[in-house]
Amino acid sequence: MRAPLAFVVVLALPACADFPALDATVSSEMKAAAYPSLAPTSALAAQQATPQATSTTAAALTGRAAALRARATRLSGSVVSSTDKARLQTGVRPPSG
């Protein structure tokens, strides 16, 4: 019981440490700066270009889908061959007695 408690205490001790190196990285100008203004989402959405699917994109996706289906077919088969299965079945015998 003492070992887990000691482990938790050892892990918790670094959480109490101060990080002066991080506090020193913020300059006085950064501390005095105003918060940035937020942009409305409608303005951001208007700036975004609409995605365009071309025939090249469609062909690439069709080819990728076919490759993934072929890979899924290869992976769906048995990992152990039938001869190995038979050998494993004959090799495992319950102890006599």
C-alpha positions in Angstrom: 0.0 0.0 0.0 2.9 2.4 0.7 4.6 1.9 -2.6 1.7 3.2 -4.7 1.2 6.1 -2.4 4.9 7.0 -2.6 4.8 6.7 -6.4 1.8 9.1 -6.5 3.6 11.6 -4.2 6.8 11.5 -6.3 4.8 12.1 -9.5 2.8 15.0 -7.9 5.8 16.9 -6.6 6.8 18.4 -9.9 3.3 19.9 -10.3 4.2 22.3 -7.4 7.2 23.8 -9.2 7.4 27.3 -10.5 8.4 28.0 -14.1 10.3 31.3 -14.0 11.7 30.7 -17.5 8.2 30.7 -18.9 7.1 33.8 -17.0 10.1 35.8 -18.2 9.3 35.3 -21.9 6.3 37.6 -21.8 7.5 41.2 -22.3 5.9 44.3 -20.7 4.6 45.3 -24.1 2.8 42.0 -24.5 1.3 42.3 -21.1 0.0 45.8 -21.9 -1.3 44.9 -25.4 -5.1 44.8 -26.0 -6.9 41.6 -26.9 -7.2 41.0 -30.6 -10.5 41.7 -32.2 -12.6 38.8 -33.3 -13.7 38.5 -36.9 -17.3 37.4 -37.7 -17.5 33.9 -39.1 -19.5 35.1 -42.1 -16.5 37.2 -43.2 -14.2 34.2 -42.8 -16.5 31.9 -44.7 -16.7 34.4 -47.6 -12.9 34.5 -47.9 -12.7 30.7 -48.2 -12.6 29.3 -51.7 -15.1 26.6 -52.5 -13.5 23.2 -53.0 -13.6 22.0 -56.6 -13.6 18.3 -57.5 -12.2 17.7 -60.9 -12.1 14.6 -63.1 -8.5 14.0 -61.9 -9.7 14.1 -58.3 -12.5 11.7 -59.1 -10.2 9.3 -60.9 -7.7 9.4 -58.1 -10.4 8.7 -55.5 -11.8 5.9 -57.6 -8.4 4.3 -57.9 -7.7 4.7 -54.2 -11.1 3.1 -53.3 -10.4 0.2 -55.6 -6.9 -0.3 -54.1 -8.4 -0.2 -50.6 -11.1 -2.7 -51.5 -8.5 -5.1 -52.9 -6.4 -4.7 -49.8 -9.4 -5.4 -47.6 -10.1 -8.6 -49.7 -6.5 -9.7 -49.2 -6.7 -9.1 -45.4 -10.0 -10.7 -44.9 -8.6 -14.2 -45.7 -7.3 -16.6 -43.1 -3.9 -15.9 -41.7 -3.0 -19.6 -41.2 -3.1 -21.9 -44.2 -5.1 -25.1 -44.1 -1.9 -27.2 -44.0 -0.6 -25.3 -41.1 -4.0 -25.6 -39.3 -3.9 -29.4 -39.8 -0.3 -29.6 -38.5 -1.3 -27.5 -35.4 -4.3 -29.7 -34.7 -2.2 -32.8 -34.7 0.6 -31.3 -32.7 -1.6 -30.4 -29.7 -2.5 -33.4 -27.6 -3.9 -33.4 -24.0 -1.7 -35.0 -21.4 -2.5 -38.6 -20.8 -3.2 -39.8 -17.3 
